[in-house]
Amino acid sequence: MTTRAKQAIVLILAVVAMVLIATSIPMRSTYDQYVCTACGLKRSEYKKRIGPIAYRKQITLERSPISLALNLGNCPHNWLLYRFGHSSGFLIGWWKSHLDGGSRSYLLRMFLSDKTFAGELAQTESPSQVLSNLFVCLNDSQELDGSLESWWLEPGRSSLSDWWKTNQAIVHTVLVSTNR
């Protein structure tokens, strides 16, 4: 076998080894989305990794219609995780998996982007407390979630303040049962 043939074989084996290594290096990206239960500010964290090496981490804050309507300054921020997900696969390869999850209540995500709800929330007696209790309870109570959805979809509905007064017993029960 000639020297050129040996060099070609070594080169081909090196390329094959590099491709095999590259296809076995895992890639992963994750995101977590939070909402401040006091002021309605949204926070997102994005992370990307190749193998054990994190090469990107980004944290963004975004004003929601609720945070704009409440316009609270110097908020101590109490973050509630309401949405999360990840995708994973390999550096080179066709296989990828995606997984998304979050709060049991889709109303939480819907209200975060609804200007009408934000306006009604701002008119309640203590909007920051209502927001905090509402977001915590929506995640833990299907009864409260159903009641709020029925109120929201009702034509000519009453104010959020009236709905809140009517449902405070449910809210109190949920808060006590979850030790909050």
N, C-alpha and C positions, 0 to 999 in steps of 0.2 A: 504494500500500500504506500502511495506516495505521501510526501509531507503535506501537499495541498489537500489531499483527500482526508488526511487526519485532521487538519485544521478545519475543514468544512464540517466534519462530524462533530468536533468539539464545539464549533459555533452553533450548530443545529441543536445539540444537547443543551447548551447554555440558554438558548432562546426558549426551548421547551421548558426548562427548569424555571426560568423567569415567568413564563406564562402560568405555569402551575402554581407558583408562589403567589402571583398577583390574583389569581382566581380564588385563592383560599384566604385572602386577607378580608376580614369582615368590615363592612361599612355600616354605620348606624347614625340616624338622626332622630332627635326627640324634640318635642315641644310641650310646654306646659303653659296654660293660660289661666290667669287669676283675675279676680275682681276684688277691689277693696269694698268690704261690706259697710264701710262708713261713708265713703264719698262716691263710689261708682267708677273710680279710675280702673282701667284695664292694664294688666301687665302680662307680657309674653316673654318666655325664655325659650330660645332655640339653641340646640347644641348639635354639633356634627363631629363624628369621630371616624378615623380609619384605624382599625385595630385598637390598640390601647391609647392612641394619640388623639387628643382633642385638638382639632384645628380651627374650630369656630365656636364661639359662644356669644350670643347676642341677647341682650335684654332691652325690651322696648316698653315704653309707657304710652298709653293712648287714652285720650279723653273720650268718654262715652257721652251720649246725650244725657245720661243721669248725672255724670260728674259736671257737665256743663250747666245743668239746671240747678244742682245743689250748690255749686261754686264754693266749696268749702276750702278754706286755707289752713295750712299747718295740720293736715290730717295725719294721725299716727299710723295709718294704713294697717288694716287687718285683712290679710289676703285669704281669699277662698278659692281653692282650685276648682274650676268649673269645666275645664276641657283639657285633654291631654292626648298624646299619641306618639307613635314612633314608626319608623320604617327601617328595615334592615335588609342587607343583601351582601354581595361581595364586590370588591373593587372592580373587577372585570367579570362580567357574567350577566346572565339574563334573569336570574331569580331574585326577586325582591318581595318582601312582605310589608304590609301596611296595617297598622292597628290604631284606631281612634276610639276614644271613650270620653266620659265626662259625667256631668250632673245628670241625675235621673230625670230632671225636669227640663224640658225643652223651653219652657216659659222663661227661665233664667236667661238663656242666650237671646231669646226674642226681645225681652224687656231691656236688655243692655243696649240694643240699637234702636229702640222705639222712642221717638221724641214726644209722642202723646203721653205715654206712660211716665216719662221723665217729668213732664209738666205737671201731671196729676200728683206724682210723688212729692214734688217740691211744694205742693199746696197742703200736704198733710201737716198735722200738728208738730211732729218731731220727725222730719223726713229721714235723717240719718239712722235713727233707732228703728224706724219702720223698715228701711232698706236692709239693715243688718239682720233683723229678725226674719224678714220675708225671705231673703236669700238662703239663710241657714235652714229655715223650715221647709222651703220648696224642695230642698234636696232630701229631706227626711220624711215628708208627709204627703202621701198620694191624695189624701182627703183635702188638704189645703190646696194642693196643686189643681185638683179637679174643681174646687170651688172658685179659685182665681181664674181658671180658664173659662168656666161658665160665665162669670161676671164679665170677663174681657170680651167675650163673643156676643154678649147680650146687647141687642139693639136698644139705644136710649138708656144705657146703663147708668147707675148711680155713680157718685164720685168714689175714688179710691179710699178716701177717708171714711166714707160710710161702709164700704166693704170691709175695711180694716177693723172698724168698731164691731161689726157683726161677727167677725172671725177671730177676735182676740182670744177667746177661750181655747180654740184649737191651737193657736200659736203658743199660748202659755203651756198647754199640755205637751206639745212637741218640745218646747225648750226645756221643760222640766224632765221629760223622759230622756233627753240627750245630754243632760247635765250642763246646759249652757246658760 
